[in-house]
Amino acid sequence: MSKHTPPTLGADSFNCPHCGALAHQQWLKLWAEPFERTVRPRIADEKTSDTVRHSLEFSEERKQQLLEWLEQSRSKRPFLEKHDSSTFPRDEFHNLWASRCFSCREITVWVGDRITYPDVKLSVAPSEDLPSDVRADFEEAAIIVEHSPRGAAALLRLAIQRLLKHLGEKGDNINEDIASLVKKGLNQRIQQALDIVRVIGNNAVHPGQVDLRDDRETAVKLFGLVNLIVDQMITQPNQIDSMFNGLPEGARKSIERRDQ
């Protein structure tokens, strides 16, 4: 499995947040040029494209160029337009940059050292056995973690509480529920890890509550713990049941008689 290279300001190459490919990046300065007093920014609409299509003013080649530009405008995605003018705007942006992927040619916008476009989703996949309502919290947390690690951590603690209910626990007291799961086979080290990230224990945070102590590292650990709990309490038992049910009927009955 190839190593993931996260996007980093000024790096020659990284895994593109658009296409995911490990690709070289072209870095772009951004300049400010004021609009004329009567001009304001706007997004092109389909009506404008229809006007261009039926216009007798433009050649077919020019129409095609304009229609491509209008389509890019309607996409609401950043794109580049070359100008023939040799004059440059007076004001250059600082702490605002763009990078362009050599693989997909899409543009990434940076403010300081953080990506503001596109939305960056943490590269962590939920377990296939994660219940759908818990998965929704997990995936939402993955979307916001780069911008709001505290919000992501709050969602993940809530996801753990919901997961405990799916596992047959009451869901009212997480400390008691985790202790019950340990008796049913959950690794005690997972219990200890949940204490460290304040899901249980004396410093536990109420599920769904934002904790000012949370950071990205805490949120990343919580993603892993959700998947570990699912693996131990759902995935592994399902795999063992599947293996057992795949045995010949005689072998299964023999094992069942032995274990009575």
Secondary structure, 3 states (H helix, E strand, C coil): CCCCCCCCCCCCEEECCCCCCEEEEEEECCEECCCCCCCCCCCCCHHHHHHHHCCCCCCHHHHHHHHHHHHHHHCCCCCCCCCCCCCCCCEECCCEEEEEECCCCCEEEEECCEEEECCCCCCCCCCCCCCHHHHHHHHHHHHHCCCCHHHHHHHHHHHHHHHHHHCCCCCCCHHHHHHHHHHCCCCHHHHHHHHHCCCCCCCCCCCCCCCCCCCHHHHHHHHHHHHHHHHHHHHHHHHHHHHHHCCCHHHHHHHHHHCC
